[in-house]
Amino acid sequence: MLDAIRKKKKSVFIRSIFWIIIAAFIGTIFLVWGKGEFGNEVDDRLAVEVNGSRINLDVYEQTRQNLASFYRQIYGGQFSPELEKRLHLPQQALQKLIDQTLLLQEGKRLGITVSKKELIDSIAAIEAFQVDGVFNRQQYIGLLAHQRLTPAQFEQSQRNHLLMEKTQNKMAESAKVSDDDVLNAFKKREEKINLDFVRMKPSAFEEKVTVDNSKLEEFLAEHKEMFRVPEKFVLDYVTFDPANFREQAGNHTPEEQERYYNRHREQFEIDESVKVAQIVLGFPENADDAAKEQVRALAEKTLDELRTGADFAKVAAERSADKESAAKEGVMGTFGRGGSLAPELEDAVFALRKGQISEPIAMDDGYHLIKLLEYTEAGFKPLETVLDEVNAGLSEEKARALALDKAMDFYNINRREHDLAAAAKAAGMPLGTTPPFETGEAAGDLGILPENAAMVTDQAPGNLTRPMSVGGKIVVMALRERQPSFIPQLAEVHEKVEQMMREESAAQLAKDAAAAILKALADGRKLEEAAQEQHAVVEETGLFTRRNDPFVPLVGNVGDDFASLFQLGEAQAAIDHPLAVGDDFVVITLKEREEANVDLLVDSERNMLRDSLLIHKQQESINNRLAELRKEAKISLGPVLRQIMEER
């Protein structure tokens, strides 16, 4: 298999990000089908059984973690425990595993297979396995070893991945798009509406809210959980800083350097990039077609001059309308794919050879002539050029291992004594103590604790935790104090309770005012008259299309109510409830509707819509078939996963 793959050339159609494929997707697929389907795990290790195919808890947990990593990459620093909860990752992971299982079972039922050639082609197309555009066996073995996979395991996972793709393609092949579908989609997309609206702001009603202590006591009693002070913790801790062990890390052998380089190859990746120069033959202001044609002719003439020996830098300085690049001999800078370079220019320059000049490229500001000055192929920096980084990384790894060893010795010697302060004193190490903190808050100098640190707050005071990584250091911790949760007295939160009560009462008054306007409309009165009675004014959105979804001009984000706006008409001219937009409540009525101009449906637009509708219908076909398979399937959860789902 490896020899066959090695002969394959680099594919320009499939460009995969290896680390995402391996860590987030292929690894999961392998786990599901390499272990779960044929295993005989006892029930306490069973996550779910689908038509007799068993998937164990290790697979489920790996899938959940992969999803969390995926969303963490998307949301970055905004990925919080609260967001993770809202994303329902346990349910997502379970559904993903069930759907993968059903797809493979359906593929086998339909007799779909994956040929050896298809498997070879797919693996050879993964750029991370290539050197100079050709599959490289050493690269392949090294990267799989880093993920603790053998070639046989990876090839089986890839075969299953391809089988699922082919099964989905089979499910989708019945999807068709008619000319009427395209026309109706265009009409729906280009239809415009204009709305009248009245906005009721709670801030306008705050003066009407009256409060006294009896009302505040009542409000606190009704909303006590909103003011609950959460359980807090105080920890003692001893820190083992890897920086203190770097001198002991020693020298590194060539074998260690090579292993580190292969394990961290993504750190040494070189992105494909181009260094570009340009000459812009600009359009005059308010140029008509004739003027633009003159500029195109000048661009053609300039290109001929450049190709017969004219100096690009000199011509750029003399003729280019882009003065910034003209002052630098036409040089624009260095760009990667999908960067800040305009798509038209990017497509052209990445198709050039070094030193080559493009044909004139029409842009909004004129015609551009692009010259490729330098090209850097995607790949990896050679080991010998990054030895300083490799050695620094190795030293960091070894120092961290030494710090962990020292921390484990400390833990093993002292864990039965249940007295971290005495242990720290005996070892001559400083003892740190956190201020009181709640779950999810920073624990003093330790910062936000990792998820596995929950064990220290769950155990009895004094018990030492096993060493764990916190903020780049190794820490042994013990719970000093657990402060129980409680509901405060009104005197402690008087200002907060009063503010919240005022805000809630004002919001209710604003909502009631909006509802009064709607009632007046239902009684046949005009919007302007009803709004005036509530000391409000009628505003107008202006025409807009469904492409604004979910934002209505001048109104804001109306969420799921957006679609209902386009259903308004003679039968129902107003949305029948006040729309909550931010803190405000909005009454909306239809003012006018403008139908789509079908004469604007040109062939290019028609083809684009057809392609978009086909993709939508194909996915709809896949989803519908999966829904049928789920309905027909015999699915049973293991006891542990059943409990997890019941708690959600």
N, C-alpha and C positions, 0 to 999 in steps of 0.2 A: 504493500500500500504506500509506504513512504517513498519508494523509488518512483512509483507512478506519479505521485503528487509533485515530486521534485521537478519533473519535466514540464509541469504546467507553467504558462506565462502569467504575468500579472493581469488581472481583470480590471478594465476601466469602468465596468458597470457596477461592481460591488466593492464598496469601500467600508470596511467594518472597523469599529473601535474595539480592539482586542480585549481590553480590560473590562469593558462593559459586557461584552459577550460572555467572557469566561466567568467573571465574578458574579454577574447579576442574572444571566439567563441560561447559558449552556450548563453551568454548574448545577442549577436547579433542575433542568431537564434530565441531566445524568442521574441526579439523586433519585428523582421520581422513578425513572424507568430502569436504572441500573440496580436499584435495591427494592423499592416498594412493590413492584408488580410481582416479583417472584419470591418475596421473602415469606417467612413464617413467624413474624414478630408476635409476641404475646400481646394481649389486648391493651395492657397499660402502656405499650409503645405505639399503639395504633393511633394514627391521626384520623384517617378516613378510609373507607372502603367503597370503591365505585365499581359496581357490577363484578365484584369478586377481586378486583385489583386493589391491593393493599398499599397504602402510603403511610410511612411511619412518622412519628413526631419530629425526628431529626430533619426530615425533608420539609415538613411544614414550617419549622422554626427557621430553617435556612431560607426558605422562600419569603417568609415574613421579614427577615433581616435584609434580604436583597431588595425588597420593595422599599424598606425604610432607607436603605442606602441610595436607592434611585431617587426618592423624593428629597433626600438630604442634598443631593447634587443639584436638584432643580431649585429648591427654596433657599439653599445656603444657610445663612445665619438665622433666617426666619423659621427654620424647621424646629419647632418646639414640641414638648410633650403634648401640649394642648392641640396643636395642629395634627400631630400623629394620631391622636384620639379621634379627631374629626374626620380623618381620612379613612377610618375603619380598616386599618391594615390587616388585622386578623381575618376579617371577612374577605378582604381582597385576596389574601394569600390562599385561603381555602378555595375561593371561587376559581382562582388561577389554576390550582392543582386539579380540581374537578374537571375544568374545561380541557386542560392538557390531556388528561386521562381519556375523556370522551372523544377528543379528536383522534388520538391514536387508535382507540378501539374502533371508531368509525372508519378510519383509513384502512385498517386491517379487514373490516367487514366488506368494504368496497373493493378489496383486492389491490389496493394501491401499494406500490413498492418503490424503493429508491435504488437505482442502479449504482454499481461501483463507480462508473464514470461520473454520475451526478454528485456522488459523495466526494470524489477526488477534486472535481471542479470547484465545489463550494469551499473546501478547505484551502485549496491553492489560491483562492481569491481573497483570503484574509491577509491584509497587508502586514500584520504583525508577524506573520510566519515567513515573510519574504526578505531577501537581501538583493538589492539592485533589481527589484522587480520580478525575482524568480524565487519559488519556494525553496527554503533552506532547512534542511533536516535538523541541524544543530539548534537553530533558532526555535524550531517547532518543539523539539524535545525539551529545551531549556525552559521555555515559557510554560509548557504544560506541567513540568516538574515543579515550578514555582507555585502552581495552583494544586499540587498534589494529585495530578491526573496522569494516567498513562495514555499513550496514543490510542490504544484499543478502547479505553473508556471514552475518550473525547470523540473518537470516530463513531461510537455507538450513539453518543448524545447528539452528534451532528446528524446522524442518520434519522433519528427520531424527530429532530427539529425540521428536517426536510420533509419527512412524512407528514407532519402536521401542516406544513405550508401547502403541500400538494393536496391534502384533504380539504383545506380551506378553499383552495382554488377550485376544486371539484364542487364544493357547496355553492360557490359563487357563480358558476358558469351559466346558470339559468337566468341570471339578471340581464335584462334588456332595457334599453332606453329608446322610446319612440320620439318622433318629431313633435308630437303633442306634449310629451313630457318636457322637452326642451323649451317649447313655447310657453307652457304654463309656468315653468320655473323662472323664465325671464320675466314674465308678467308679474309674478309674485315678488321677485327680487327688486324690480324697478318701480313698482307701485309706490306712490307717495301719499302721505297724509299730513294734515296740518291740524293741530289740536289747540283748543282753548283750555286753560287750566287756572285754578285758584290754589294758592299755597297758603296753608295755615301753619304758622310758626309757633311752637310752644312758648318761645321767649316773649311773644306778644300777650300771653295770658298769665305770666308769672305774678304780676301785681294783683291778680284776682285770687291768688291762693292765700288762704289764711291758715296759720298753724298755732298750736299751743301744746303744752307738755302732754296733755291727755291724748291728743291726736298723734303726737310723736311716739308715745308709749305704745299706742295701738299699732302704729305703722311698724315699729320695731318688732312687736310680737308677731305680726303677719309676715314680716320679711326677715326673721331672725337669722336664717341661714346665710343671707347676703352679708351679714355683719360678723359672722362667726370668725373668731381668731383661730387659725389652724394650729394643729399640733406642731410644736417646735422642738428642736434638738440642740444639744451642746455636745461636741465631740472633743476628745483628747486625741492627739496624733503625734507620731514620730516620723520624720522625713529622712529618706535616704536619697540624696541628690546624685544622679549619675555623673554630674560635673566633677564631683570629688573623687571619682574613680578613673578619670581619663588617663592619668599618668600610668596606671597599672594595665592599661589596655594593650600595651606593647606594640611590636611591629606586626605587619600583616603579610602572609605568604601570597604568592601569585594565585594559588588555588582559592584562597579566601577572597581575594580581589575579584576573581572571575565569577565566583558564586554570587557575591554581592551585586556585581554588575548585572548578571542575568536576572536576579530577583527584583532589581529595581530599574529595569530597563526603561520603564516609562519616564523616569526622571531625565533620561539622556536622549529623549526623542527629539528629532529635528523635523519641524513642520515644513511642508512644501511652501516655497515663497518665491517671489519675483521682485527684482528691482527694476523700476519702470521710469522712462522719460516720455514726455509728450510735447506735442505742438498742437495748440488749439487755434483753429481758424474760426474766429467768432462771427456769429450773425450780427448784423446791425440791429439797432433797436426797432421793434415793430416790423421786422423783416417779413415781406410777402414771399410767395413761392419763387418768384423770379430772383429776388435777392438771395434767397437760400441756394438756388441753383448756381448762382455766381460763386458763392462761397465753396460749394462742392467742387466746382471746376478748379478753383484756386487750390483746394486741398489735393486734387489729382495732380495738378502741375507741381505742387510742392513735393509730393511723393516721388514723382519722376526725377526731380532734381536731387533728392536725397539718395535715390537708388543709383544715380549716376555719379555720386561722389561728393555731393554737397555736405558740409559739416552740420550734423544734427544740432549741436549745441549753439552754433552761430545762427542757424535758421530759427531756432526756438527763441533766442534773444531778440531777433529782429521782427518776427511775425506772430509769435504766440500771444493770444489774448489773455492767457493765464499768466499774469505778471509774476506771481509768486514762484512758479516753477521756471518761468523764463529766466529769472534772475539766477537760477541754479543750473544753467545749461539744460533746462527742460526736465530736470530730475524731479519726479513726484515723491519718491520714497520706495520703501519695501513693503510688500503686501502679501498676506497669505490668502488662501481660498476662504470665501465667505467673510472677508474683512470689510474695510471701509471703501474699497474700490467699487465703483459702480458696476453692476452685473454685466452690462454690455462691454465695458472695458476689460473686466476680469476674464470673461469668456474669450475675448480676442487675445489678450496677452499670454494666457496660459497655453494657447495654441501656437505661439511663436517659438522659433529657435533663437538662441542667444545672438544678439546683434540684428535680428530681423525687425522690420517695421511693418505695421499692420496696414491694411487698406483703410481709407477714411471711414470713421465710425460716426454716424449721425447721433448727436445728443441735443438736448434742449438749447444749449448755448452755442452750438456750432459743430464743426467737424473736427474730430480728434485723430491725430496720427500718433500711434503708440509704438515705442521702441523698447524691446526687451534688453536690458543691460546685463542682468545676472539672473541665473536660475538656480535655486537650491532644491534638490530632490528630497522628498520625505525619507526619513531613515533614522538611524541612531548614531550618536557620536561614538567613535571607536574608543575602546577601553583605555588605550594608552593616552588619549587626550583628556580623560576625566579622572585620572588616578588620584588627584588631590581630593576631588569630591568623594570618590570611592573610599579612600583611606579615612577621610573625616567621618563618613557614614559608618564604616567598620568600627572606628574608635567609639563612636556614639553607641553602636549596638553592643559592643563588648563592655563598655562602661555601664550601660544599662543592665546587662546580664550580671555584672559584678555587684551592682547596687541591689538587684533583686535577690542574689544569693545571700548578701549580707542581711537584707531584710527578712529573708526566710529563716536564717539562723536565729535572728533576734526573736522572731515569732515562735519558732519551735521551742526555744529555751524558756520563753516567758508566758506562753499561751495558757498554761494551767493555773497561773498565779492570779489572774484577773485583776492585775494592778499595773496599768501602763505607766503611771507616774513613777512608781518604784522601779520598774524595769528600765525606764529611760534614765533615771538617776544612777542606777547601777552600771549602765553602759556608758555613762558620761555624755548622754545625748540630750539636747534641749527638747522639752515637751511643749507642744503647741496646743492651744485651746481655742475653739471657734466661738464666736458669739452665737446666741440663739438664732436658728434659721429654720425655715419651713421647707418642705420638699419642693424642689425646683428653684429655690433661691440659692445665691452664692453662700457657701459656708466659710465666711471670712476669707483669709488668705488662700484657702484651698480652692476657692472659686466654685463653679458649678460642679457637683460631684457626678461621676459617671453612673450609668444605670445600675451596674453591679454593686455600687456602694450602698444600695438600699438595705443590704444585709446588716450593715452596722446599726442602722436605726431600728431594725426589726428585732435585734437580739437584746439580751439582758445587759444592763449597765455593767461596765468593767470587762466584758468579754472582748478579747483582741480579735480583730479581723485578720484574715490572711493578707499579705502584702498586695496592694493593687496600684495601678498607675493613675495618678491624679495630677493633671497639669504638667506632665512631662517628668514627674518625680515618682519615686516609689514610697508609698505611705502605709504605715500600720496604724489603725485607728481603733478607738474604743468609745462606746457611748458613755458619756459622763452623766447626762441628765435628759429626761424626756418631759417636756412641758405639755400637759394635756390641752386639747382644744376646748374653747369655752365661748359662750355668748356674753359679750360685754354688757354692762349696765348702760342706761341711756346717758348718764353723765359722762361716760368715757367716750361716747361716739355721737354726742348731741349734734355737733356741727355737720357731721357726715350724714346722719339720719335726716336732719332738717333739709339739707341740700337735695338729697335723693327724693324726699317726699315732695318738695316743691317741684322738682323736675318731672316726677311721675304725674303729679296732679295737673301741672300745666300741659303736659302732653295729652292727658285725657281730655282736658278742656278744648285743646286744639282739634283733637279727633272728633269730639262731639260737635264742634262748629262745622267741620267738614261734612259730617253726617247730616247736619241740619241743611246744608246747601244741597246735598243729594236728595233729601226729602222734598225740598222745595221744587227741584227739577222734576221729581216724580209727580208732583201735584200740578205740573204744567207751567210753572213759572220760568222766567228767563234767568240764565246764569248770571248776567250782570246785576240784576235786581237781587238775587239771592246772595251774591257775594257782597253787595253793598250793605245788606243787613248785618253781615258779620264783619264789617269794617275791613273788607279785603278787596283786592283788585283782580280783574281778569287779565291774564297774559296770554301770549300766543307763541307756540313753538316754532312756527315756520315749517315748510315742507321737509320731510325726511323719509328715508326708506328703511326696510328691514335690516339693512346692513349696519344700522346704528345699534342694534341689539347688544346689550340691554339698556343703552343710554338714550334718553329722550332729550333733545335739545332744550336747554334752559330749565329742565325739570330735574334730570339726574338719572341715576340707576334705578330702574323700576323692577329689575329682576325678572321673575317668571311672569309678571303681568304684561311684559312687553308684547307678547304674541297676541294677547286679547285686544290690544289697541287697534290692530288691523282688522278686527272683526266688528268694530263699531260701524253703525249705519243707521238707516231709518228705523229699524226695529229696536235698536238699542244705541242711543247716541252718546251715552255716558258709561264709564266704568262704574259698576254698582256698589263700589265700596271705596273709602278713602285709601289712597296708595301711600304706604309708609316709605318716604324717600329721605334717608338720613334720619334726622330728628323731626322732620316735618311731615304733615299729612296733606296730600294733594288730591283735588277733585279734577277729573279730566273728562272733557267732552270732545267729540269730533267736530271740527270746523269745516274741513273740505278734504276731498280725496281726488288725487290726480292719477289716472290710469297710465300704465307704461306705454311708451311709444314703440310699438313692435318694429317700426322701420329702422330702429337702431340696432336690431338684432342681426349684425353682419356675420359672415361665415366664420371668422376667427372667434367671435364671441360665442357663436352657436357650438363650435367644436369644443371650446373650453367648458361650456356648460354641460355638454354631453359627457365629456370625460369626468367632470365632477359628479354628475348624477350617477354615472355608472359605478364609480367607486363607492358612492353612498349606498346604491342598491346592492352591490356585491357584499358590502359589510352587513347590510340588513339581512341578506340571504343567509350569511354565516351565522349571525346572531339568532335568527329565527330557527335555524336547524339545531344550533346548540341548545336553544330553549326547549325544543322538542326532545332532544337527547337527554337533557336534565330531567324533564318531566317523566320520561320513560325509564330512566336509570334507577337502579336500586343503590341508594347512597346511605351509608350509616357512619356516624361519627364514633370515634373512640371515646372512652370516658373522660379523658383529660381535655380533649378538644371540645367535647360537648359542654363541659363546665365552663371553659373559656368563652364559648359563644353565648351561653346563658347569662354570663356576667356582663355582657356588652349591651 
